[in-house]
């Protein structure tokens, strides 16, 4: 499992043996069962998460409705950013949609590693930039129709359609499960129409 962690880092930066030996002293490996909660509402996200296997999501509940903020799969590094940077809870929950394996890296360790190594600083900066870009795209996507959001999601993350429950995908796209089923049928009909009359 440590090999996967090293490969994940080296997709973006080159770690020296010294950097790597320091990193493995700070991470903590845990396994989560499907539906197990990693971060509960009211708790502070004082760690970064390296997702090695499985699926995690960030979600919250409001007035009896569930909202999925993001869905993460193998190779992702993330945290609940608002809580992480402010040391407050915003009521979000992180739970497992499959049996999942992760490494946790405490916030204090991240700060220590950033101060000790340019490579670590570069890696964590890239993750923060990626999170900010995602939030910007999410705002823009909410200006699109539900069908457009579904088609874009299907194009960008097709592997999740068969792995994640439809009610979770619906909440991620900010629509009801009933609307999701209807839009899914519309997308299939659209695909059939395009097959009958392909564009040159």
N, C-alpha and C positions, 0 to 999 in steps of 0.2 A: 504493500500500500504506500510506503514511503517513496517507492520508485515512481508511482503515479503522481505524487505530490511534487517531486522534483521535476518531472516532465512538464507538469502544469506551469511551474515557475519558468522553466527554460523555453517555453513557447514565447516568452516576452523578454526575459533577461537572462544573462549568463551568471550563474552563481559560482563563486569560488568554493573550494572545499571548506574553507573556514566559515563562509556565510552559511553554507548548507548545514554544517555541524551545529551552528548556533540556532538555526531555524528549528531543527528537530528537537531541540531541548525545550522549545516554547510551545509547540503544538500539542493538542490533546485529541486523541482519536476516540470517536464514539460511534455506536451503531444505533439507529432508530428503526423501530418497527412501523409499518404502515399505520397512518393516522396518529402516530405519537407526536406530541407537541415538544418542540425545542425551545421556543420562546413564548411565554404566556402573556396575555394582556396585563399590563401593569409592571412587567419586568423590563429592565434596561438591557439593551443589546450592547454589552461591553466586550464583544469579540467579533472577529471576522470569521467567515465560514468558507472552508474549501470543500466543495461537494465532489466526492470521489465516485460514488455510485448512487443511483436513485433519483428521486425528485423531491424538492422542497418548494414551498410557496410561502409568500407573505400575504396575509389577509387580515381583514377586520370585520366586525359585525356592527351594523347600525340599524336601529328600528326594525329588528327582526330579519334583516337582509344581510347576506354575506357578500363581501367585496374582495376579490383576489387582486392584489396590487401587482404581483409579479410571480413568475414560475421559473424555477432554476433546475438545471440538469447537470449531468456529469461535466466536470471541468470548470464550472462556474465558481467564482470567488465573490462573496457578497456579504452584506449585513443589512440590518434595518437602519438605514443611514440617519434618519432623523433622530432616533434614539441614541445611536452610536456617537454622533457629534455633539449632541446637546445634554447627554446624561439624563434624559427624561424618557418616560414612556408615553407613546402616542396611541396606545391601545392596540397595536398590531400584534399578530400572532404568526409564528413560523411553525409549520407542521409538515409532516412527511406524507406524500401521496403514494409512496412505495416504500418498501424496506430500503433504508438509506444508510450510507457510510460517509462520515464527514471528519475533517480535522477542524478543530476550533483553535483560533489564535487570539489570545486576550489582547484587548486594546493597549494595555501597558506594554505588552511585548511588541506590538506593531510600532508603537512610538519609539521603543528602544532600537528596534531593527532599522527603522528609517534613519535614526541618528548615527548608526554604525556603518551603514553601507549605502552607496549610491544606487546599487542595483535594487535593493529593497525599496528605497525611496521611489525609484522609477516605477517599480511594479505596482506599489500601492497608489501612486498618482494615476496610473493608467486605469486602475479599477474605479477610482473615484470619477474620472472623466467619463468612463463608460456608463456609470450610473446616472450622471447628469444628462448625458445624451439620451438615455432611455426615458428619463422623465420628460424631456422636451418632446420626444416623439410621441409619448403617451398623451400629452396635451393636444398635440396636433391630430392624433388619431381620433380623439373624442369629437372632433369637428366633422368627421366622416359619418356616413350612414352605417347602420349596423351591418349591412351586407358587405360594404366596402371594408369594414374592420375585419370581418370574418375572412374574406378573400385574402387580405393582406397577411393575416395571421397564418392561414393555411399555406401561403407561399413562403413565409419566413420560417415557420416552425412546424413543418408537416409531421414530424415524428411524434409530436405531443398529441395529435388527434386520436391516436390509438392507445395512448398510455394514460391520459388524464381524463377523469370523469367529465361528462358533458356539463354538469352543473357548475363545475369549477371553471371550465372554459367560458361558459356563459357569464359567470361573475367577473372573469378577467376582461371580457369584452364589454362589460357593463350593460348586459341585456338579461332578460329572464330566461330560465331554461326552456319555456314554451317558445319564446321568440328565437332561441338558438335552434331548436328543432325546425322551425319554419324557415329560417335563413339557410340552414344546411340543405333543405330540400330545394330552395331557390338556387343555391350554388350548383347543385347537381343538375338542375334543369338548364342552367346557364352553360354548364360544361357540355351537355348534350346538344344544345343549340349550336355551340361553337364547333362541335364535331361534325354536325350536319352542314354547316356553312362556314368552313374555316376561312380566315382572312388570308389574302395572298401575301 
